[in-house]
Amino acid sequence: MDCAVFRILLLAVFVCPAAAAEDLIGGLKDDPADELWKPLNEQPFNGPLDEAEDADYAGDDANPPATPLKVEARDDIAVFNFESFGDDNELGAWVANNIRRRIERKQLYVLLEPMDMDGIILAHRFKIAFDSPLKAVADFTREKLGCSLAMWGRVDTIGESLAINVKVITTAENPTIVLDDKFIAENRYVTQLAVQEMLRRLAGEPEPVEQEHPEWDKAWEEGPNLVRNPGFEDGEESPDHWDVIGSKDYHHGMVSWVDAPGPDGHGKCIKFEMNTDIAGSYGVAYYSDPIDTSEGTRYRFSVRVMSMAPAVKIFIKHYAWFPSRGNETEDQWRETRRAPMDCYGAGPAWKTFTRDFNPRLKDHGYNTTKDLDKERAKLHDPKTTKIDLYAYWPAGTVYFDDVVLKRLE
């Protein structure tokens, strides 16, 4: 466009902006080639674009009606921090966060963001307690948070156990109670089990029914124990088929072979006596000799434990044979998988802990869709297993006895 013409046009817009704009736009609208200037309600509507594309691919007769996307409606919920005493509500907030994470994972409800929620609560100086009036909680949650459900509660400690008291209500003008109950966790480490049961009840899901496998139970009762010297009865200086006591760095001089204490103790057992430094850093471990096992086969393991404070964990470690390569000079057994078992609830009386496991292949970074890598991966199928008895913080004494490993199928 010529500069002089542009200046005249610009001056016209400033001198008479309404008229100039109307003329300019009118000139464009008069162009029949530009349908974009027509109001939306004047433009022809020929159906969704994807329908037209379907017709091109499937023929003019194939023009199915569009199927609306079905989205399952979910209630929105505000989960307030729970109360707990003597810790500035720290434990209660921790339990509430566990509940929020589980709700998100299961996608049960639309969850109000905790940071947004905290800001609104702080701005309105709203305080909630377990015994707060239902209507006060419902009105605040509905009017300020915009949620149709409210959850809050209190956490009481009974020894190591947690008693999680929870309330869930609708936030209508006349609120109704959806859930008002108490859920027990044996300790903090199994809080998720109590939370799972809480949300199962809240969602109205049926109680889980464990599938029965009578053949497994029969194999457990009648099958041979694959652990050699399971009760630590045989040996001279140390139990046969287990670590020689004091021979490994991970014993830290704190493993001994003693008579099993207590009225339920019988024969010999293994004892850990841990000081504060070791309990708070490395912990103490004690291993069985290798046990032949097979990849893809179900096994059941059990052990009796008595703990005077320390946390106890069993690692069932599976090993595969690795030929030497590169700068390695020797073939060697390497751990390829493990089945851990936390002995939650271990205390000053003998208690049996049990778990099932299935040692499966770990790919070690191989692309097992390729035939060559499949062959390499087969070399690393678990072929043998060791039982690792382990304890750590806090300091104290732990006893182990009656280690059992049986094949179920």
N, C-alpha and C positions, 0 to 999 in steps of 0.2 A: 504494500500500500504506500502511495506517495506521502511524504511527511506533511505537506501542506494540507492534504485531504484529511489526514489523521488529526491535525490540530483543529481544523474546523469541526470535525465530528466530536472531538473532546470538548470543545467550547460549547457546542450545542447541548451536550449532555449536562454540563454544569449550569448553563443558562436556563434550560427547561428540562430538567432531568426526567420528569414523569412522562412528558410527551415523547422525548427522545428515546427513552427506554421502551415505550409502547411501540414506537415506529420500528425500532430495531428488532424487537422480539416478534412484532407482527410480520416483519419481512421474513424472518426465519420460519415463523409458523405457516406462512403462505406457501413455503416449499413443501409440496406433497411428498417429497422423498424422505422427510424427517418426521417420523411418527412419534419420536421421543417427546415432542412438545405437547402432545395430547394428554389431557388429564387421564389418570389411571382408569377412571370409571368410563372413559370414552374409548379406551383401547379394546380391541377384540380379545376375548379370552378363549383359547383353544385347548385348555387343559394343561396339566403338568408337562414339563419338557420331557421327563422320562417316559411318559406315555407315547409321545410322538416318536421318540427314539425307538421304543419297543415296536411301534408300527413299522418303522423302516426296516427293522431286522426280521420281523415276523410276518409282514404282509399287512395290507390295509384292514383286513378283517380282524386282525389280532390287536385289539385295543382294550385290554382289561382295565377295570376300574382300579384306581390307586388304593392300596391297602394301608390304612392308617397304622402308624407305629404304635404298638401296645406297650405302654410303660406302666409297670405296677406301682400304684400309689403307695407311698410309705409315710407314716406319721413322722413329724419332726419332734425331737426330744432334746430337752436341756438336762444335762447331767451335772448337778451341783457337786462341789467337793464335799466329801463326807466329813463328819466330825471324828476326831480321835483325841484322847486325853493325855496330857503330860508331854506332848511333843509339838505343840502349836499346830495341831491338825495335820502334821506331816504324813502320818500313816494313812489318814483318811483321804488326803489328796492323792496319795500313791494308789490306793484301791480304786478311786474314781477314775484315774487315768487308765488303769487296767480295764475297767468296764468300757470306757470310751474306745480304746483300741479294739476290743473284742466286738463292739457294736459296728465299728467301721469295717472290720474284717468280714463279718457276717452280713453286712449291709442290711441290718434289721430295720434301721430308722435313719432319717436324715438328721445328722448330728450337728448341733450348733457349735461353731468353733469356740474352743475354750478361751482364746484371747479376746474375741469379741464379747463373749459372755462376761469375762472378768471385768472388762472396761465398763460395761453397762451396770453391773452389780456395784462397782466402785463409784460410778457417777451418781447412782441413786442411794448409795449407802445401805444397800439391802443386806440384812443378815438373816441367815437361815440356820435353824437348829433342828435336830431330829424330831422334837416335839412342837415345831412351829405349826400354827393353825393351817389346815389344808387350804382354806379359801385364800389366805394371804399368799401362800406359795403359788396357788393357781392363778390369782389375779396378776401377780408380778410376772409370772412366766408367760402368760397370755398377752398382757398389755405391753410389757417392756422387751420381752425376748421373742415374742411371736411364735411360740412353740405350743403344740397341742398336748404334749406330755411333759411331766417334770419328774426327775428322779433325784433323790437325796438319801442320806443315811448316816449311820454311825458305826464305827469299828471299835470293838472292845477286845482287849487282849486277855486271854485266859491261859497263863503259862506261855507256851509257844503257839497255841492255837489263836486264830482270829475268828471272832464272831462278827459277821458282817450283817448288820440290820439295815434293811433297805425298804424304801417306800417309793411307789410309782403311782401317780394320779393323772387323770385327765385335767385339762385346764379350763373347762367350761365354767359358766357362772356358778353352777352347782357341781363341784368336782366329785368324781367317783374314784374309788381306790381300785387300781389295777393289780397292784402287788404290795403286800405288807408282810414281810417274812424275815427270817434269820437264816443265814447260810454259814456253815462252819468250814474253815480251812485248817488243817492240822498244823500248818505253819505258813510263813510268808511265801515259801518256795512253791507251794501248791495252791496259791490263791486263785490261779486261773481255773482250777477245777470247780471251785465254788462259784466263780463268775460264769462259767459255762452253764452250770445248773441254774443259776439265777436267770440268765437270758433264755434258756430253754423254757423255763416256767413262764417268763414274761411273753414269749412268742407263742405260747400254747402248743409247743411241739410235744409229741409223745415221748415217753421215757425210752431211752435207747435200750434195745434188747440185744444182749450179747449172743452172737451166733455160737451154738453149742458144737463142740467137736469131741464127741466121746472117745474117738480113736486117739486123740492127743492125750486126753486124761489117762487113758489106759496105758499109753506108751510112757507117760510120766510115772505112773505107779509101778509098772512092771519092767521098764527098759533098764539097761545097764547104765551106771554112772560112768561117764567118759573121763571124769577127773580121777587121776591116780592119787591115792592117799588123801581122800577128801576131808577126813577128820583130823589130819595131822598126827595120826597115831604112830606111824612107822618112821623109824630113823634113829640115828645115834646122836650126833652133834646138832643136826638140823632135821626137819621133816624131809623124808624122801620125796622126790619129784616136785620139789619147790625150791626157791632160791636157797642157797646156803646162807644162813643168817650171818650178816656182817660182810658178805662178799661183794656187795653192790653199793655204789655211792648213794643211791636213792634210799638206802636203809637209814643212813645218817646215824648209825649206832643205836637206833631206837626201836629195833625189832627184837623180840625174844619169843622163845617157845616155852609155854607154861601150862600148868593145869588150868582147865576151864573153871572160872569162878562162878559162884552163885548156885542156888538150888537146882537150876535147870542146866547147869554146866556139866559136861561129862567128858572124861578123857582129857586129851591135850587140845590146845588152841594156839593161835598166834596173837601176840600182844604188841600194840604200838604204844610207846610212852613218849609223847612229843612235848618238847619245850616250846616257848613262845616264838623264838627266832625261826625254827624250822616250820612250825605250824603256820606262821604268817608269811612264809616265803615258798619253799619247795613242797612242803608236805612230805609224807612218808608213803612209800609204795613197796609191795611185796608180790612177786610173780610166781605163777605155776610154771611147770614145764610145758612145752608145746603139746597141744591136743589135736589129733587129726579131725578135721571138719570138712564139710562140702559146701560149696557155693550154691545158693538157691534152695537150701534145706532148712526147715524150721527146727529150732532148738528151744529148750527151756532151761533157765538158769536159776539157782537159788543159793542163798548164803545166810547164815545166822550171824547177827552182829549185836554187840553190846558197846555202847559209847558213853563215856563219862563227861562228854562236852563236845569233842571234835565232830565236824561234819564228815560224813563217810560217803564215798562214791566208788562204785565198781566199774572198771573198764574191761569189757570183753573185747580183746583186740585180735583182729584177723590179719594173717600174714600171707604174702605170696613170694615166690622165688624169683629173683631178678638176676638174670645173667649179667656179667660185667660188661661194660661198654665205655667208650671214651677213655678217660684217664683212670677209671676204676680197675683195680687189679684183681678183685675177687668177686665171685658170685655171692649173693647175700639174700637173706630173708628181710623183707620190708613190710611194715604195717601198711595195709591198704584200706582198712575199714575198722570201725569200732562201734560197739553197742554199749553206751553208758547206762548206768543205773544209779540214780540218786537214792540213798537210803534215808529218806526223810522220815522223821519220827523215831530214829534210833536213840535209845536212852539207856538207863542203868539196868534194864532187864533184857534178857536175850529176846531178839525179835527176828523173824524170818522175812527176807525180801526176795521177791521173785519177778522175773520178766521173761517174755518170749523174744526171740530175735531170729533174723534170717540173714546170714552173711552173703551179701550180693556183690556183684562186680562193680568196682570203681574204675572209671575209664582212664584215669591218669592223663586227661587231655587228648586222648585219641579220638578221632572221628570214627565212631564204630559203624557208620554207614558204609565205610569203605572196606572191602574184603581184606586188604592187607592189614589195616589197623585192627580189624576184628581178630585176626590171627594173633597179632601182638597182644591184644587185650586179654585173650584167653590165657596167655602165659601168666597173667596177673590175677587170675581168679584166686580168691582166698583158699588156701590149702590147709592151714593150721591156725590154731587159736591159743592165746594165752589169757589167763585170768589175772588181772591187775587189781589187787586189793589196795585201796588208797584212802588216806584221811588227811585232813588239813584243818585250818583254823576253825575254832579256837584250840588252844593247847589243852592237853589232857590225855586220857587213856582210852584205847579202843581194843576190843577183842573180836576175832573172827573165828568161825568154826563151821563145819559141815557144809562144804562147798559141793554143789551138785550141778552137773551139766548133762542133759539127756537129749537124744534125738527124738523128735515127735513124729516126723514123717519121712 
